[in-house]
C-alpha cells in the first residue's frame, strides 16, 4: 500500500510499504477514507521530536472496517468508524478509570504511559496516513459512525483535535457564562474556542497573529486578539475592564514564540497566569516534551519550563495538562455533530490526495496563508 513516511527533517515521502495484517485476535484492519495532517505532526516533521526514518505517520484517522480478528465481536466488517489516536487496552487501571491516553499496557517505551499511531515515543504502531491501518483492541477503541459519507469532514476531527480541544475546556473548568482566553489559533485552539462556546461561554478571546486564523476565530463568534499588534494580556485586560477572564486554554506548546519569531517556551503560560482571574482554571493541551535539544535555552532542553509559578500560586489558579482521553468525549461530540450543535469542519482548508502530502506538509509547516487544516483522502 502507499503511505506517508518520515524521511528526515522537513521531508516526508509517499512510499510503498507492506499492508497491515491481523496480528492479534483483537485487531481490526481499517480502509482509510480520511486522515489529517496534525499540528503535532510538525514536531516530527521539523526534526524537533525523535522519530525513525521510514515511520508511517498519521494519528487522525477514520475509515471503513475491512477485516477483523476472531476475538472481535462488537465491530463488524463494513462499519464506518473513527479511530481515536490513543491506543488503549481497555482493562488496565488507567483505562478503567477513563484515562485511555495513559494506557499502561500498549507502549513498551520505558517511562511513557500511553500509545498512539505514527508518533514519536508512542509505541511501535504505524500511522494512518496510508491506505490501510491496523487497530489493536478494536472492540474497545473504535467509535462507530452512521453509514454513508455524511459529516465526513466533521467526523474526521473526532480522532484527536476536537476531543483534545474539548479536553482543554474541561481541564480549565469552563462553565456557562464564563469568559475564556484561548492562546493559539491553530486547529486545536480554534476548536477549543468552538468547544467553549458550545459549553456556554459568554465571550471567548482567541490569541494569535496569523490573519487567516484570526478571521476564522471571528467567524465562529470568538473575539480575535492579534499579538503582533500589541501585548495580548493588555488587550484582554482592557477588553474585560481590567478583570481578566475566568478560564484559559493553552493551545500552543513548547515552541511558543513572540511576534518576532523568537522562541520563549514559557511565554503563553506566563500570559495565561496574568490574564486569568484569581481562582480560575488553565487547560494546557499544547504539547510539552521532557527533552527538546532544539529548545531556546538550556533548562527547556531538559523539559524545564520556568513560568511564573509564584504568581500562579498566589492567585490560587488551577491547571490541568496532558493528552486527551479521546474515548471520554468522542461519542458525545459525534452526537453534537449529528444534531447540528457542533461543526468542526469549519477548519478544513484543503482536501488532497495522499500523493500531495509532501507539498501539504511543507505549506502547513510554513503557515502559508489559508493552510489551516489539511485532509488527505487515500
C-alpha positions as CSV (number, residue, x, y, z in Angstrom):
1,X,0.0,0.0,0.0
2,X,1.0,3.6,-0.3
3,X,1.8,5.6,2.9
4,X,3.3,8.9,4.0
5,X,6.6,8.2,5.8
6,X,9.1,10.3,7.6
7,X,12.2,10.9,5.5
8,X,14.2,13.3,7.7
9,X,13.8,16.8,8.9
10,X,11.3,18.7,6.8
11,X,10.9,15.8,4.5
12,X,8.1,13.2,4.1
13,X,7.7,10.9,1.2
14,X,4.9,8.7,-0.2
15,X,6.2,5.2,-0.5
16,X,5.1,1.6,-1.0
17,X,5.1,-0.2,2.4
18,X,3.7,-3.6,3.5
19,X,0.0,-3.8,4.0
20,X,-1.0,-4.1,7.7
21,X,-2.3,-7.5,8.8
22,X,-4.2,-9.0,11.7
23,X,-1.5,-9.7,14.3
24,X,-3.7,-10.5,17.3
25,X,-7.3,-11.8,17.6
26,X,-8.5,-8.4,18.9
27,X,-7.2,-6.4,15.9
28,X,-9.1,-4.9,13.0
29,X,-7.9,-3.5,9.7
30,X,-9.4,-0.2,8.6
31,X,-9.5,1.1,5.0
32,X,-8.8,4.8,5.5
33,X,-11.2,7.2,3.9
34,X,-9.9,10.4,5.5
35,X,-6.7,11.1,7.5
36,X,-5.5,14.5,8.6
37,X,-2.2,16.4,9.0
38,X,-2.0,17.5,12.6
39,X,-0.1,20.4,14.1
40,X,1.7,17.9,16.4
41,X,3.0,16.0,13.3
42,X,5.1,19.1,12.6
43,X,7.2,18.5,15.7
44,X,8.5,15.4,14.0
45,X,8.5,16.9,10.5
46,X,10.7,19.8,11.8
47,X,13.1,17.4,13.5
48,X,12.1,18.5,17.0
49,X,10.9,15.1,18.1
50,X,12.8,11.9,17.7
51,X,11.3,9.5,15.1
52,X,12.9,6.8,12.9
53,X,13.1,7.4,9.2
54,X,10.5,5.3,7.4
55,X,7.9,5.6,10.2
56,X,4.4,5.8,8.7
57,X,2.9,9.0,10.1
58,X,-0.7,9.9,10.9
59,X,-2.8,9.7,14.1
60,X,-6.0,11.4,13.0
61,X,-7.8,8.6,11.1
62,X,-11.2,7.3,10.1
63,X,-12.5,4.8,7.6
64,X,-14.3,1.6,7.0
65,X,-13.6,-1.8,8.7
66,X,-12.0,-4.1,6.1
67,X,-11.2,-7.2,8.3
68,X,-11.5,-8.2,12.0
69,X,-9.7,-10.7,14.2
70,X,-11.5,-13.7,15.6
71,X,-12.0,-12.2,19.0
72,X,-13.7,-9.0,17.7
73,X,-17.4,-9.2,18.2
74,X,-18.8,-5.7,18.5
75,X,-17.1,-4.1,15.4
76,X,-18.1,-5.7,12.1
77,X,-16.7,-5.6,8.6
78,X,-18.2,-2.6,6.7
79,X,-18.6,-0.4,9.8
80,X,-17.7,3.2,9.4
81,X,-15.5,4.2,12.3
82,X,-13.5,6.9,13.9
83,X,-10.1,5.8,15.3
84,X,-9.1,7.6,18.5
85,X,-5.4,8.5,18.4
86,X,-5.0,6.8,21.8
87,X,-4.3,3.1,21.6
88,X,-5.7,1.6,24.8
89,X,-6.1,-1.9,26.1
90,X,-9.4,-1.1,28.0
91,X,-8.6,-3.1,31.1
92,X,-5.6,-1.5,32.8
93,X,-6.0,0.7,35.9
94,X,-5.9,3.9,33.8
95,X,-8.2,2.7,31.0
96,X,-10.8,1.5,33.5
97,X,-10.8,4.9,35.2
98,X,-11.3,6.7,31.8
99,X,-7.6,7.7,31.2
100,X,-7.2,5.9,27.9
101,X,-4.5,8.4,26.9
102,X,-2.3,6.9,29.6
103,X,-2.8,3.2,29.0
104,X,-0.3,1.1,31.0
105,X,0.0,-1.8,28.6
106,X,0.2,-0.6,25.0
107,X,3.5,1.3,24.9
108,X,6.8,-0.5,25.5
109,X,8.8,2.7,25.6
110,X,10.3,3.0,29.1
111,X,8.8,5.7,31.3
112,X,6.0,6.6,28.9
113,X,2.4,5.7,29.6
114,X,0.0,5.8,26.6
115,X,0.4,4.9,22.9
116,X,-0.6,6.4,19.6
117,X,-0.4,5.8,15.9
118,X,2.6,7.1,13.9
119,X,4.1,9.2,16.6
120,X,7.5,9.7,18.4
121,X,7.9,7.6,21.6
122,X,4.3,6.5,21.5
123,X,4.9,2.9,20.7
124,X,5.8,0.8,17.6
125,X,2.5,1.5,15.8
126,X,2.3,2.7,12.2
127,X,0.1,5.7,11.4
128,X,-2.9,6.1,9.2
129,X,-1.6,8.5,6.5
130,X,-1.9,5.4,4.3
131,X,-4.4,3.3,2.5
132,X,-4.9,0.9,5.5
133,X,-4.4,0.9,9.2
134,X,-4.1,-1.9,11.9
135,X,-6.2,-1.0,15.0
136,X,-5.4,-3.0,18.2
137,X,-8.1,-3.8,20.7
138,X,-10.7,-2.8,18.1
139,X,-13.8,-3.5,20.1
140,X,-12.7,-1.1,22.8
141,X,-11.1,1.6,20.7
142,X,-13.2,2.2,17.7
143,X,-16.2,4.6,17.6
144,X,-18.9,3.6,15.1
145,X,-20.4,6.3,12.9
146,X,-23.6,6.4,10.8
147,X,-23.3,4.7,7.4
148,X,-22.5,6.7,4.2
149,X,-20.3,9.7,3.9
150,X,-22.4,12.4,5.6
151,X,-20.4,14.6,8.1
152,X,-17.1,13.1,6.8
153,X,-15.2,16.3,7.3
154,X,-16.7,16.8,10.8
155,X,-16.3,13.2,11.9
156,X,-12.6,13.2,10.9
157,X,-12.0,15.6,13.7
158,X,-13.2,13.1,16.3
159,X,-9.9,11.1,16.3
160,X,-7.9,13.8,18.0
161,X,-8.3,17.6,17.7
162,X,-12.0,18.0,18.6
163,X,-11.7,15.8,21.7
164,X,-8.4,17.4,22.5
165,X,-9.8,20.9,22.3
166,X,-12.8,19.9,24.3
167,X,-10.5,18.4,26.9
168,X,-8.8,21.7,27.2
169,X,-12.0,23.4,28.2
170,X,-12.8,20.6,30.6
171,X,-9.4,20.9,32.2
172,X,-9.9,24.6,32.5
173,X,-13.3,24.1,34.0
174,X,-15.3,26.2,31.5
175,X,-18.9,26.7,32.7
176,X,-21.8,28.6,31.2
177,X,-21.3,32.4,31.4
178,X,-17.5,32.2,31.7
179,X,-15.2,34.4,29.8
180,X,-12.3,32.4,28.2
181,X,-9.0,33.1,26.6
182,X,-7.6,30.6,24.1
183,X,-3.9,31.1,23.2
184,X,-3.2,29.7,19.7
185,X,-5.5,29.8,16.7
186,X,-4.2,26.6,15.1
187,X,-6.8,23.9,14.6
188,X,-6.8,22.8,18.2
189,X,-7.1,26.4,19.5
190,X,-9.9,27.2,17.1
191,X,-11.8,24.0,18.2
192,X,-11.1,24.9,21.9
193,X,-12.9,28.2,21.2
194,X,-15.7,26.3,19.4
195,X,-15.9,24.0,22.4
196,X,-16.0,26.8,24.9
197,X,-18.9,28.4,23.0
198,X,-20.7,25.1,22.9
199,X,-20.3,24.9,26.7
200,X,-22.0,28.3,27.1
201,X,-19.0,30.7,27.4
202,X,-20.2,34.3,27.3
203,X,-17.1,35.5,25.5
204,X,-14.0,33.8,24.1
205,X,-10.8,35.6,23.1
206,X,-8.5,33.8,20.7
207,X,-4.9,35.0,20.6
208,X,-2.7,34.5,17.5
209,X,-1.0,36.7,14.9
210,X,-1.9,34.8,11.6
211,X,-4.7,36.9,9.9
212,X,-6.4,33.9,8.3
213,X,-6.7,32.0,11.6
214,X,-7.9,35.1,13.5
215,X,-10.6,35.5,10.7
216,X,-11.8,32.0,11.4
217,X,-12.0,32.8,15.1
218,X,-14.2,35.8,14.4
219,X,-16.3,33.7,12.0
220,X,-17.3,31.3,14.8
221,X,-18.2,34.1,17.2
222,X,-14.9,34.5,19.1
223,X,-13.0,37.7,19.7
224,X,-9.7,37.7,17.8
225,X,-6.6,39.1,19.6
226,X,-3.6,39.8,17.4
227,X,-0.4,39.6,19.5
228,X,1.5,41.1,16.6
229,X,-0.4,44.3,17.2
230,X,0.4,44.6,20.9
231,X,0.6,42.7,24.2
232,X,-2.2,40.2,24.3
233,X,-2.5,40.4,28.1
234,X,-3.1,44.2,27.9
235,X,-5.6,43.8,25.1
236,X,-7.6,41.2,27.0
237,X,-7.4,43.1,30.3
238,X,-8.6,46.3,28.5
239,X,-11.5,44.4,27.0
240,X,-12.6,43.0,30.4
241,X,-12.3,46.2,32.4
242,X,-9.1,45.0,34.0
243,X,-10.7,41.9,35.4
244,X,-9.3,39.3,33.1
245,X,-11.0,36.0,32.1
246,X,-12.4,33.1,34.1
247,X,-10.6,30.4,32.2
248,X,-7.7,30.0,29.9
249,X,-6.6,27.3,27.3
250,X,-3.0,26.9,26.2
251,X,-3.0,25.5,22.6
252,X,0.5,26.4,21.6
253,X,3.0,24.3,23.4
254,X,6.8,24.3,23.8
255,X,7.5,26.1,20.6
256,X,5.7,29.3,21.7
257,X,7.3,32.4,20.2
258,X,6.9,36.2,20.3
259,X,5.8,38.4,17.4
260,X,9.3,38.5,16.0
261,X,9.5,34.6,15.9
262,X,11.9,34.2,18.8
263,X,11.0,31.2,21.0
264,X,10.1,31.6,24.6
265,X,8.6,28.3,25.8
266,X,7.2,29.9,29.0
267,X,5.5,32.8,27.1
268,X,2.0,31.5,26.8
269,X,1.9,30.1,30.4
270,X,3.1,33.4,31.7
271,X,0.4,35.3,29.7
272,X,-2.3,33.0,31.0
273,X,-1.2,33.4,34.6
274,X,-1.6,37.2,34.1
275,X,-4.8,37.1,32.2
276,X,-6.8,34.5,34.2
277,X,-8.6,35.8,37.3
278,X,-7.7,34.5,40.7
279,X,-9.1,31.0,41.5
280,X,-9.6,30.5,37.7
281,X,-8.5,27.4,35.7
282,X,-6.0,26.7,32.9
283,X,-6.2,23.8,30.5
284,X,-2.8,23.1,28.9
285,X,-3.2,21.0,25.8
286,X,-0.3,22.4,23.8
287,X,2.4,19.8,23.6
288,X,5.4,20.0,26.0
289,X,8.2,17.4,26.0
290,X,10.7,16.1,28.6
291,X,13.7,16.7,26.2
292,X,14.0,19.2,23.4
293,X,17.6,19.5,22.0
294,X,16.4,22.4,19.8
295,X,15.0,24.5,22.6
296,X,15.8,28.1,23.1
297,X,17.5,27.7,26.4
298,X,19.3,25.0,28.4
299,X,16.5,24.3,31.0
300,X,13.9,23.9,28.2
301,X,16.2,21.4,26.5
302,X,15.5,19.2,29.6
303,X,11.8,20.0,29.7
304,X,12.1,22.6,32.4
305,X,9.8,25.5,31.6
306,X,10.4,28.5,34.0
307,X,7.0,30.1,34.0
308,X,5.7,32.4,36.8
309,X,4.7,29.7,39.2
310,X,4.8,32.2,42.1
311,X,2.0,34.3,40.6
312,X,0.2,31.2,39.6
313,X,0.2,30.0,43.3
314,X,-0.6,33.5,44.7
315,X,-3.7,33.7,42.5
316,X,-4.9,30.3,43.5
317,X,-5.1,29.1,39.9
318,X,-5.6,25.5,38.9
319,X,-4.0,23.8,35.9
320,X,-4.8,20.6,34.1
321,X,-2.5,19.1,31.5
322,X,-1.8,16.2,29.2
323,X,-3.1,14.3,26.2
324,X,-6.8,13.9,25.8
325,X,-8.5,10.6,26.6
326,X,-10.5,10.7,23.3
327,X,-13.0,8.0,24.3
328,X,-14.2,10.1,27.2
329,X,-15.6,12.7,24.7
330,X,-15.9,11.3,21.2
331,X,-19.3,9.8,21.4
332,X,-20.7,12.9,22.9
333,X,-19.1,15.1,20.3
334,X,-20.2,12.8,17.5
335,X,-23.8,13.2,18.6
336,X,-23.4,17.0,18.8
337,X,-22.3,17.0,15.2
338,X,-25.2,14.8,14.1
339,X,-27.6,17.2,15.9
340,X,-26.1,20.2,14.3
341,X,-24.7,21.6,17.6
342,X,-21.1,21.3,16.5
343,X,-19.5,21.8,13.1
344,X,-15.7,21.3,13.5
345,X,-15.3,21.1,9.7
346,X,-15.3,24.9,9.5
347,X,-11.5,24.4,9.9
348,X,-11.0,22.5,6.7
349,X,-9.0,24.5,4.2
350,X,-7.6,21.8,1.9
351,X,-8.6,18.3,0.8
352,X,-5.9,16.5,-1.2
353,X,-4.7,13.0,-2.2
354,X,-2.1,11.0,-0.4
355,X,0.4,11.8,-3.2
356,X,0.1,15.5,-2.4
357,X,1.0,15.1,1.3
358,X,4.7,16.3,0.9
359,X,3.6,19.6,-0.6
360,X,0.8,20.0,2.0
361,X,3.2,19.3,4.9
362,X,5.6,21.9,3.6
363,X,2.9,24.6,3.2
364,X,1.2,23.8,6.6
365,X,4.6,24.0,8.3
366,X,5.4,27.4,6.8
367,X,1.9,28.7,7.8
368,X,1.2,29.6,4.2
369,X,-1.9,31.8,4.2
370,X,-5.1,29.7,4.1
371,X,-3.5,26.5,5.2
372,X,-5.5,25.8,8.4
373,X,-6.4,22.1,8.3
374,X,-5.4,19.6,5.6
375,X,-7.3,16.4,5.0
376,X,-5.8,13.5,3.0
377,X,-8.0,11.1,1.1
378,X,-6.2,7.9,0.2
